[in-house]
Amino acid sequence: MRIHVVKPGESLWRISQNYPTTIDQIVLANELDDPNVLVVGQSLVIPETGRDHVVQRGDSLWVIASRYGVTVQELASYNNIANPSLIFVGQMLQIPYFSHTIQQGETLWLIAQRYGVTVNQISEANGISNPALIYPGRVLRIPAPTKPTIEVNAYITRMNEQGRQIALTHGSQFTYLAPFSYEAGADGSLVTLQDSLVLQAAGPTNTAPLLTITNIADGSFSSDRAAAILRNPSVQDTLLTNILAKMKEKGYTGLNIDFEYVYPEDRENYNNFLRKAVAKMHPDGFTVSTALAPKQRADQEGLLYEAHDYKAHGEIVDFVIIMTYEWGWSGGRPWAIAPLNEVRKVLDYAVTAIPPEKIMMGVPLYGRDWRIPWVQGTSARTVSPKAAVNLAAQYGVDIQFHETYQSPFFRYTDSEGQQHEVWYEDARSVQAKYNTVKEYGLRGVSFWVLGVSFPQNWPVLQNNFRIKKL
């Protein structure tokens, strides 16, 4: 898979001629509504013929496997497909082996170097006992290059049939699925979440569901609700008992705690609650994780940050999700949602307090559209990355890319003369984030939130990593 940025005058036909692929494969991978409409500065993911295949209507795993000379089991295993009948139009599959015909003068070492694999890998794939004895004209099976393995979590707020379909469609790329959220009551009760439909997607995709609890009350995170729980040991006992029962009832595999805007004076109370949660959950084989505000230093001030003790969380829980997004928040000035320079500042601090193998980096799947000049008190509109590109096309403006933030943006004027500024994510911006995950040696990534259309994210994720299944 490659990433291509549209240049002035380019058409999809011309772009397809520059790569070993077809127009149909590009259209499907990027969910292009009109193949004749491209925007200068728009990024496209380009599947590579022989290495990638985007599922088309009428495809089956057997048909695809036969086409590329691999078995159904090899294709399913390499793409984390638990049920071979469960594939979806637009889903990109990667081919575990591709062919190479040995040319005069080639050695196995040269071939291995060309494809980024080892001589041993080629030898094992082809039953070659003596790597020095190869002959021109022989067709070799070349294994796809090894990729780092990470864990992936995805939060989901849609509990309807649409949510189930979304979780099924992308579930092969999730380690965890976290329905959002169970609200913790001041008396230790749990507000019921109608999560049954979404949980139906976990089994067929071999995805581990996480029960997420929050201190949300009346629609927003409540410092008082957190205090009522964290300052009362008997309430904590009731809450943890209720959580454990619900996890067993619904088939959850772990607990994710997302307490936000906790009073600073409850910092140690929160740490102690986490210790109790781990003691309660671990004996039954359940994991415990937390969601953390994106701090850049231990003593960072502010209600969002002070009670989140990075060092303690790193010692107590199994892993943490750092919410490295929302710099460009709906009530603030136009800005990238997750500017990479700011994300890196958070990670620079985080890895000094938490083992990197316990850190999952938050990745946003959305963008925002602000009215400009920005006025205090106004709110930006949330848009999907696909909708953002369609906006640029509708108003005939080019897309720009901010090198420091590693984020695309553009400005347009609507039909009423109002100016707008849009920041969103694209293939380039998530590639930069996945490079960062590799650089810091992190456990993985966590997406907020499923349900917005960002078709490019999934092939880019798949091209960079193997996703761990538990």
SULTA-V220859 format. One record per pair of residues at least 6 apart in sequence whose ideal C-beta (glycine too) atoms are under 8 Angstrom apart, sorted by sequence separation. I is the first residue (numbers start at 1). J is the second residue. D is the distance in whole Angstrom. If there is no record, write none. Layout:
BEGIN
I;J;D
I;J;D
END
This chain:
BEGIN
16;22;6
26;32;7
47;53;7
65;71;6
75;81;8
76;82;8
81;87;7
87;93;7
112;118;6
122;128;7
123;129;8
128;134;7
134;140;8
157;163;8
171;177;7
184;190;7
185;191;7
201;207;7
202;208;7
215;221;6
216;222;7
229;235;5
230;236;7
246;252;7
247;253;8
281;287;7
282;288;7
300;306;7
314;320;7
328;334;7
392;398;7
401;407;7
402;408;8
413;419;5
414;420;6
461;467;8
16;23;5
47;54;5
65;72;5
68;75;8
112;119;5
156;163;6
167;174;8
183;190;7
184;191;8
202;209;5
214;221;7
215;222;6
217;224;8
228;235;7
229;236;6
281;288;5
313;320;5
328;335;4
371;378;6
392;399;5
401;408;5
402;409;6
412;419;8
413;420;7
437;444;7
27;35;5
76;84;5
123;131;5
158;166;7
182;190;5
183;191;4
215;223;8
217;225;4
247;255;7
262;270;6
327;335;5
328;336;5
351;359;7
370;378;8
383;391;7
400;408;7
401;409;8
411;419;6
412;420;5
437;445;6
6;15;7
55;64;7
65;74;7
102;111;7
112;121;7
122;131;8
182;191;6
216;225;7
327;336;6
328;337;5
350;359;6
371;380;8
399;408;5
400;409;6
411;420;7
13;23;6
16;26;6
62;72;6
65;75;5
109;119;6
112;122;6
156;166;7
167;177;6
182;192;8
199;209;6
215;225;4
229;239;6
278;288;5
295;305;5
310;320;8
327;337;7
370;380;4
389;399;7
399;409;8
400;410;6
411;421;5
412;422;7
447;457;8
4;15;6
12;23;5
15;26;7
53;64;6
61;72;5
64;75;6
100;111;6
108;119;5
111;122;7
156;167;6
182;193;5
215;226;4
259;270;7
277;288;5
293;304;5
326;337;7
327;338;7
328;339;8
369;380;6
399;410;5
410;421;8
411;422;7
434;445;8
23;35;7
72;84;6
119;131;5
181;193;7
243;255;6
293;305;5
298;310;7
325;337;5
326;338;8
327;339;6
347;359;8
368;380;4
369;381;5
398;410;7
409;421;7
410;422;6
433;445;7
154;167;8
295;308;7
298;311;8
325;338;4
368;381;7
369;382;8
397;410;5
409;422;6
4;18;8
12;26;6
30;44;5
53;67;8
61;75;6
79;93;5
108;122;6
126;140;5
179;193;6
215;229;7
274;288;7
324;338;6
347;361;7
368;382;6
369;383;5
397;411;7
409;423;5
4;19;7
12;27;7
29;44;8
30;45;6
53;68;7
61;76;6
79;94;6
100;115;7
108;123;7
125;140;8
126;141;6
293;308;5
295;310;6
327;342;6
367;382;7
368;383;7
397;412;5
408;423;8
409;424;8
29;45;5
78;94;6
125;141;5
154;170;7
179;195;4
274;290;7
292;308;5
366;382;6
367;383;5
407;423;6
408;424;6
445;461;8
2;19;6
29;46;8
78;95;8
125;142;7
257;274;7
366;383;7
367;384;7
395;412;4
407;424;8
408;425;8
26;44;6
29;47;5
50;68;7
75;93;7
78;96;4
122;140;6
125;143;5
292;310;7
324;342;8
343;361;7
366;384;6
367;385;6
392;410;5
395;413;7
407;425;7
408;426;5
26;45;8
77;96;8
179;198;5
324;343;5
365;384;8
366;385;7
369;388;7
395;414;7
12;32;8
26;46;6
61;81;7
75;95;7
108;128;7
122;142;6
154;174;5
159;179;7
179;199;7
257;277;7
365;385;7
367;387;8
388;408;8
392;412;7
408;428;7
26;47;7
75;96;7
122;143;7
152;173;6
153;174;7
156;177;6
177;198;7
292;313;6
367;388;5
391;412;7
408;429;6
444;465;8
25;47;5
62;84;8
74;96;5
109;131;8
121;143;5
152;174;5
153;175;7
154;176;7
156;178;7
157;179;8
255;277;6
324;346;6
369;391;7
388;410;8
406;428;7
407;429;5
12;35;5
61;84;5
74;97;7
108;131;4
152;175;5
153;176;4
154;177;6
155;178;5
156;179;6
157;180;5
190;213;7
290;313;5
324;347;8
406;429;5
12;36;8
25;49;8
61;85;7
108;132;8
151;175;4
152;176;7
153;177;8
154;178;7
155;179;8
156;180;7
177;201;7
322;346;6
338;362;8
444;468;8
11;36;8
21;46;6
29;54;5
60;85;8
70;95;7
107;132;8
117;142;7
121;146;8
151;176;7
153;178;6
155;180;5
177;202;6
322;347;8
338;363;7
12;38;7
21;47;5
28;54;4
61;87;6
70;96;6
108;134;6
117;143;6
213;239;8
255;281;6
338;364;5
406;432;4
430;456;7
434;460;7
438;464;8
11;38;7
19;46;5
21;48;6
22;49;7
25;52;8
28;55;8
60;87;8
68;95;5
70;97;6
107;134;7
115;142;5
117;144;8
254;281;8
290;317;5
337;364;5
401;428;6
406;433;8
430;457;5
434;461;7
10;38;7
20;48;6
21;49;5
25;53;8
28;56;6
59;87;7
69;97;7
97;125;6
106;134;8
117;145;6
288;316;8
289;317;6
292;320;5
294;322;6
322;350;6
15;44;7
19;48;7
20;49;4
25;54;5
64;93;6
68;97;8
111;140;7
116;145;4
117;146;7
182;211;6
184;213;5
230;259;8
288;317;5
289;318;6
291;320;7
292;321;7
294;323;6
337;366;7
425;454;7
427;456;4
431;460;6
20;50;7
59;89;8
68;98;7
69;99;7
106;136;8
115;145;7
171;201;6
177;207;5
179;209;7
182;212;7
183;213;7
184;214;7
213;243;7
288;318;6
289;319;5
290;320;5
291;321;5
292;322;5
293;323;6
294;324;5
337;367;6
392;422;8
426;456;6
427;457;8
430;460;5
434;464;4
15;46;7
111;142;7
167;198;6
171;202;7
174;205;7
176;207;7
177;208;7
178;209;7
181;212;4
182;213;5
183;214;6
184;215;6
186;217;8
255;286;6
257;288;7
259;290;8
260;291;8
287;318;4
289;320;6
290;321;7
291;322;8
292;323;7
294;325;8
337;368;7
391;422;6
430;461;7
434;465;7
6;38;5
8;40;5
24;56;7
55;87;5
57;89;5
102;134;6
104;136;5
175;207;7
176;208;5
177;209;5
178;210;4
179;211;8
180;212;5
181;213;7
182;214;7
183;215;8
211;243;7
230;262;7
254;286;5
255;287;7
257;289;7
258;290;7
287;319;7
289;321;6
291;323;6
425;457;7
6;39;6
7;40;7
55;88;6
56;89;6
102;135;7
103;136;6
164;197;4
168;201;4
171;204;7
172;205;6
174;207;5
175;208;6
176;209;7
177;210;7
178;211;8
179;212;7
181;214;4
183;216;5
226;259;5
253;286;7
254;287;4
255;288;5
256;289;5
257;290;5
258;291;4
260;293;7
427;460;5
431;464;7
6;40;6
55;89;5
102;136;5
159;193;7
163;197;7
164;198;6
167;201;4
171;205;3
176;210;5
178;212;5
180;214;8
183;217;7
252;286;7
253;287;7
254;288;7
255;289;7
256;290;7
257;291;7
320;354;6
334;368;8
388;422;5
6;41;7
55;90;7
102;137;6
159;194;5
163;198;5
167;202;7
171;206;8
181;216;7
211;246;6
226;261;7
227;262;8
231;266;7
254;289;6
256;291;7
5;41;6
6;42;5
54;90;6
55;91;5
101;137;7
102;138;5
159;195;6
161;197;6
164;200;6
165;201;8
168;204;7
171;207;5
211;247;5
226;262;5
227;263;6
230;266;5
240;276;6
244;280;6
248;284;8
334;370;4
388;424;4
5;42;7
6;43;8
54;91;7
55;92;8
101;138;7
102;139;8
160;197;6
164;201;5
168;205;6
226;263;7
236;273;6
240;277;6
244;281;7
270;307;6
322;359;6
324;361;6
325;362;5
333;370;8
389;426;8
5;43;5
6;44;7
54;92;5
55;93;7
101;139;5
102;140;6
159;197;6
167;205;7
221;259;8
223;261;5
231;269;6
270;308;8
271;309;6
274;312;7
278;316;6
320;358;6
322;360;7
324;362;4
325;363;7
326;364;8
330;368;6
334;372;6
4;43;7
5;44;8
53;92;7
54;93;8
100;139;7
101;140;8
159;198;6
186;225;6
211;250;7
221;260;4
222;261;7
223;262;6
227;266;6
230;269;4
237;276;8
241;280;8
247;286;6
264;303;7
267;306;7
270;309;7
274;313;7
278;317;7
310;349;7
314;353;6
319;358;5
320;359;6
321;360;5
322;361;6
323;362;5
324;363;8
325;364;4
372;411;7
383;422;7
385;424;5
3;43;6
4;44;5
52;92;6
53;93;5
99;139;5
100;140;5
158;198;8
167;207;7
221;261;5
223;263;5
226;266;6
230;270;6
236;276;6
240;280;5
244;284;7
263;303;7
267;307;4
278;318;8
310;350;6
314;354;3
318;358;7
319;359;7
320;360;7
322;362;6
328;368;6
334;374;6
384;424;8
385;425;5
3;44;7
4;45;8
52;93;7
99;140;7
184;225;7
188;229;7
209;250;8
211;252;4
240;281;8
262;303;8
266;307;6
267;308;8
268;309;8
271;312;4
275;316;6
313;354;7
314;355;6
317;358;8
319;360;6
321;362;6
333;374;5
383;424;7
385;426;6
3;45;6
4;46;5
52;94;6
53;95;7
99;141;7
100;142;5
156;198;6
186;228;4
209;251;7
210;252;7
213;255;7
244;286;8
261;303;5
264;306;4
267;309;6
271;313;8
274;316;5
311;353;4
2;45;7
3;46;7
51;94;7
52;95;7
98;141;8
99;142;7
186;229;7
209;252;5
210;253;7
211;254;7
213;256;7
230;273;6
261;304;6
264;307;6
274;317;6
310;353;4
311;354;7
1;45;6
2;46;4
51;95;6
97;141;4
98;142;5
209;253;6
210;254;5
211;255;5
212;256;4
213;257;6
214;258;5
215;259;5
226;270;8
229;273;7
260;304;7
263;307;6
310;354;6
314;358;6
1;46;7
47;92;6
50;95;7
97;142;6
184;229;6
208;253;4
209;254;8
210;255;7
211;256;7
212;257;8
213;258;7
214;259;7
215;260;7
262;307;4
271;316;7
1;47;6
2;48;7
97;143;6
98;144;7
188;234;8
208;254;7
210;256;4
212;258;6
214;260;7
215;261;8
262;308;7
296;342;8
331;377;8
334;380;7
373;419;8
1;48;6
45;92;8
51;98;6
96;143;7
97;144;7
188;235;4
215;262;7
371;418;6
372;419;5
374;421;8
50;98;5
96;144;5
187;235;6
188;236;7
294;342;8
331;379;6
332;380;8
371;419;7
372;420;6
50;99;7
95;144;7
186;235;7
188;237;7
189;238;8
190;239;7
202;251;7
294;343;8
296;345;5
330;379;5
331;380;8
371;420;6
372;421;5
1;51;8
94;144;6
188;238;3
189;239;8
296;346;6
330;380;5
370;420;6
1;52;5
187;238;7
188;239;4
199;250;6
295;346;7
298;349;7
329;380;8
330;381;8
369;420;6
370;421;5
190;242;5
199;251;6
294;346;4
296;348;8
297;349;6
328;380;8
330;382;7
369;421;8
370;422;7
188;241;8
189;242;6
190;243;7
296;349;5
369;422;5
185;239;8
188;242;6
196;250;8
295;349;6
368;422;7
184;239;6
195;250;7
295;350;8
298;353;7
367;422;6
368;423;6
190;246;6
367;423;6
368;424;7
153;210;7
155;212;7
367;424;2
366;424;7
367;425;6
31;90;6
366;425;7
257;317;8
365;425;7
28;89;7
29;90;7
182;243;8
364;425;6
28;90;5
363;425;8
29;92;6
339;402;8
341;404;5
182;246;7
254;318;8
340;404;8
341;405;7
256;321;7
339;404;7
340;405;6
78;144;7
336;402;7
339;405;4
340;406;4
387;453;7
339;406;7
340;407;7
363;430;7
385;452;7
386;453;4
294;362;8
339;407;6
384;452;4
385;453;7
386;454;7
336;405;4
338;407;7
384;453;4
385;454;4
386;455;7
335;405;8
337;407;7
363;433;6
382;452;8
384;454;6
289;360;8
336;407;4
385;456;7
69;141;8
361;433;7
385;457;8
336;409;7
334;409;8
361;436;7
361;437;6
176;253;8
181;258;7
210;287;8
91;169;7
176;254;7
178;256;5
180;258;8
210;289;7
361;440;8
88;168;8
223;303;7
88;169;5
91;172;8
359;440;8
361;442;6
86;168;7
360;442;7
363;445;5
365;447;5
366;448;8
359;442;5
360;443;5
361;444;8
362;445;7
363;446;7
364;447;8
365;448;7
366;449;7
356;440;6
357;441;7
359;443;6
360;444;5
361;445;5
362;446;5
363;447;5
364;448;6
365;449;6
356;441;5
357;442;8
358;443;6
360;445;6
361;446;7
362;447;8
363;448;8
365;450;7
337;423;6
356;442;5
357;443;5
360;446;5
362;448;6
366;452;5
334;421;4
336;423;5
337;424;7
338;425;8
356;443;7
365;452;5
335;423;6
337;425;7
366;454;8
334;423;6
340;429;8
347;436;7
351;440;6
365;454;5
82;172;8
343;433;7
1;92;7
81;172;6
338;429;8
80;172;4
340;432;6
344;436;7
365;457;6
51;144;7
79;172;6
80;173;7
340;433;7
343;436;7
347;440;5
328;423;5
338;433;7
347;442;8
340;436;7
153;256;8
86;204;6
86;205;7
83;204;5
82;204;6
83;205;8
82;205;6
325;448;6
82;206;4
319;443;6
80;205;8
321;446;4
323;448;7
80;206;7
151;319;8
153;321;6
153;360;6
151;360;7
253;470;7
207;469;8
208;470;5
206;469;5
206;470;8
175;444;7
180;449;7
170;450;7
167;450;7
166;450;5
166;451;6
173;458;6
150;437;7
163;450;7
163;451;7
170;458;6
173;461;6
162;451;8
173;462;6
148;438;6
153;444;7
155;446;7
150;442;7
151;443;6
152;444;5
153;445;8
154;446;7
155;447;7
157;449;6
158;450;7
175;467;6
150;443;7
151;444;4
152;445;6
153;446;4
154;447;5
155;448;5
156;449;7
157;450;8
158;451;5
174;467;7
175;468;5
150;444;4
152;446;7
153;447;7
155;449;5
156;450;4
157;451;7
173;467;5
175;469;6
150;445;7
152;447;7
154;449;8
155;450;7
156;451;7
172;467;7
175;470;6
154;450;5
152;461;7
152;465;8
150;465;5
152;467;5
148;464;8
149;465;7
150;466;8
151;467;7
152;468;8
147;464;7
148;465;6
149;466;5
150;467;7
151;468;5
147;465;5
148;466;7
149;467;7
150;468;7
147;466;5
149;468;5
42;389;6
39;389;6
42;392;7
41;392;8
39;392;5
39;393;5
31;386;6
38;393;8
37;393;5
33;390;7
41;398;5
42;399;6
39;397;8
40;398;4
41;399;3
39;398;7
40;399;7
41;400;6
39;399;6
41;401;7
43;408;7
90;455;7
92;458;7
41;408;7
91;458;8
92;459;4
94;462;6
41;410;7
94;463;7
92;462;6
45;427;5
43;426;4
44;427;7
79;462;8
42;426;8
43;427;4
43;428;5
80;466;8
80;467;6
82;469;8
80;469;6
5;401;8
52;459;7
45;456;5
44;456;8
47;459;7
43;456;7
45;459;5
45;460;6
31;453;7
5;428;7
3;427;5
31;455;4
3;428;6
30;455;6
29;455;7
30;456;6
29;456;8
3;431;6
29;459;6
3;460;7
1;459;5
1;460;7
1;462;8
1;463;4
END
